[in-house]
Amino acid sequence: MSTKELTQEAMALPLAERVALAQSLWQSIEGPTAGKVADEVKWAVEEATRRDAELSSGKVIGRTHEQVMRAARKAIE
């Protein structure tokens, strides 16, 4: 099975299964930076959780994709 085919099949999985697969793949990456990567992943999850809580509580209001892209284009002009 090619990587492309495997990716297509993985993308068809339900969200929870894709997350579990992604975590398994990520954890399989070893090397001298494994500890640093783990710290970065931990920080990213904590940041995502914090931002989700802010959105859920109404403390902040999200923007649409269109709004974000418009702001990004304006910033690089």
trRosetta pair geometry for C-beta under 8 A, 3 or more apart (Angstrom, degrees):
i j d omega theta_ij theta_ji phi_ij phi_ji
1 5 4.9 -120 -172 86 88 126
1 6 5.3 105 131 -59 117 91
2 5 4.6 96 55 8 80 100
2 6 6.8 -145 95 -4 42 88
3 6 5.6 -56 -145 40 32 113
3 7 6.1 36 155 -23 66 106
4 7 5.8 -54 -148 35 28 112
4 8 6.5 29 153 -19 62 105
5 8 5.7 -53 -150 34 32 112
5 9 6.5 29 154 -15 65 105
6 9 5.8 -56 -150 38 31 109
6 10 6.2 31 153 -19 66 108
7 10 5.6 -55 -144 38 31 111
7 11 6.2 30 157 -20 65 107
8 11 5.9 -55 -146 35 28 110
8 12 6.7 29 153 -22 61 106
9 12 5.7 -58 -155 31 34 113
9 13 7.5 50 146 -37 61 91
10 13 5.8 -36 -166 2 42 117
10 18 6.4 106 166 -118 83 85
10 21 5.9 -156 -148 124 111 162
11 18 7.2 49 -117 -109 35 130
13 17 4.1 -109 167 93 122 120
13 18 4.9 157 82 -58 110 79
13 21 6.8 97 59 -8 163 140
14 17 5.0 83 60 13 78 106
14 18 7.1 -147 95 -9 36 89
15 18 5.6 -58 -147 35 31 111
15 19 6.3 31 157 -20 67 104
16 19 5.7 -52 -149 34 31 112
16 20 6.5 30 153 -17 64 106
17 20 5.6 -51 -145 38 35 111
17 21 6.2 37 153 -20 65 105
18 21 5.6 -55 -147 38 31 112
18 22 6.2 33 154 -21 65 106
19 22 5.7 -54 -146 36 30 112
19 23 6.3 29 155 -18 64 106
20 23 5.8 -54 -148 36 30 111
20 24 6.4 32 153 -20 64 106
21 24 5.7 -55 -149 36 31 111
21 25 6.3 28 155 -16 66 106
22 25 5.8 -56 -147 39 30 109
22 26 6.1 30 155 -20 65 109
23 26 5.7 -55 -143 38 30 112
23 27 6.2 27 158 -17 65 109
24 27 5.9 -58 -146 39 27 108
24 28 6.5 31 153 -27 61 107
25 28 5.6 -56 -154 27 32 115
25 29 7.5 38 150 -29 61 94
26 29 6.1 -48 -167 13 38 112
26 37 7.8 -164 179 153 94 123
26 41 6.8 118 159 -102 142 147
29 34 7.0 176 111 -106 74 87
29 37 6.9 -72 96 123 120 171
30 34 5.4 -9 -143 -76 51 136
31 34 5.7 145 55 -41 52 90
33 36 4.7 -56 -167 47 76 116
33 37 5.5 83 131 -29 89 98
34 37 5.6 -55 -146 36 30 113
34 38 6.3 33 155 -22 64 104
35 38 5.6 -52 -149 33 31 112
35 39 6.6 31 152 -18 64 103
36 39 5.7 -53 -152 35 33 112
36 40 6.4 32 151 -18 66 106
37 40 5.6 -55 -149 37 33 111
37 41 6.3 34 153 -20 66 105
38 41 5.7 -53 -146 36 31 111
38 42 6.3 34 153 -21 64 105
39 42 5.6 -52 -147 35 31 113
39 43 6.4 31 153 -18 65 105
40 43 5.7 -52 -147 37 32 111
40 44 6.2 33 153 -21 65 106
41 44 5.6 -54 -146 36 31 112
41 45 6.3 30 156 -18 65 105
42 45 6.0 -56 -149 36 28 108
42 46 6.3 27 153 -17 63 109
43 46 5.7 -58 -149 39 31 111
43 47 6.1 31 154 -20 66 108
44 47 5.7 -54 -145 37 29 112
44 48 6.3 30 155 -18 64 106
45 48 5.8 -53 -145 37 30 111
45 49 6.3 32 154 -20 64 107
46 49 5.7 -56 -148 37 29 113
46 50 6.3 31 153 -20 64 106
47 50 5.7 -53 -147 35 31 112
47 51 6.3 27 156 -15 65 107
48 51 5.8 -56 -145 39 30 109
48 52 6.2 34 154 -22 65 107
49 52 5.7 -53 -146 35 29 113
49 53 6.5 31 154 -20 63 105
50 53 5.8 -56 -152 34 30 111
50 54 6.6 30 151 -19 64 104
51 54 5.6 -51 -150 34 35 113
51 55 6.4 32 153 -16 66 104
51 60 7.9 -53 -154 55 69 143
52 55 5.8 -56 -149 39 32 109
52 56 6.0 29 155 -19 67 111
53 56 5.7 -55 -140 40 29 111
53 57 6.1 22 162 -15 65 111
53 59 8.0 18 123 21 71 129
54 57 6.1 -61 -142 40 24 105
54 59 4.5 -85 -154 67 74 117
54 60 4.6 25 149 17 113 110
55 58 7.9 38 176 -68 29 26
55 59 7.8 -70 -53 49 19 80
55 60 6.0 -50 -81 73 56 92
55 61 7.9 97 -129 -123 72 19
55 62 5.6 32 -127 -49 119 107
58 61 7.6 13 -157 -75 58 73
63 67 4.0 -116 -180 88 109 132
63 68 5.3 134 104 -53 122 83
63 71 7.7 5 155 -3 164 136
64 67 4.7 100 53 4 76 101
64 68 7.1 -142 94 -3 42 86
65 68 5.8 -57 -150 38 32 111
65 69 6.1 27 156 -16 68 109
66 69 5.9 -58 -144 39 28 107
66 70 6.2 31 156 -22 64 107
67 70 5.7 -53 -146 34 29 113
67 71 6.5 26 156 -16 63 107
68 71 5.9 -59 -152 38 30 109
68 72 6.3 29 152 -20 66 107
69 72 5.5 -52 -144 36 34 113
69 73 6.3 34 157 -19 66 103
70 73 6.0 -55 -150 36 28 109
70 74 6.4 28 152 -19 62 108
71 74 5.7 -55 -147 37 31 112
71 75 6.3 35 153 -25 65 106
72 75 5.6 -53 -148 32 31 114
72 76 6.7 12 160 -6 64 108
73 76 6.3 -69 -150 43 29 98
73 77 6.6 45 153 -42 64 100
74 77 5.8 -44 -153 8 33 118
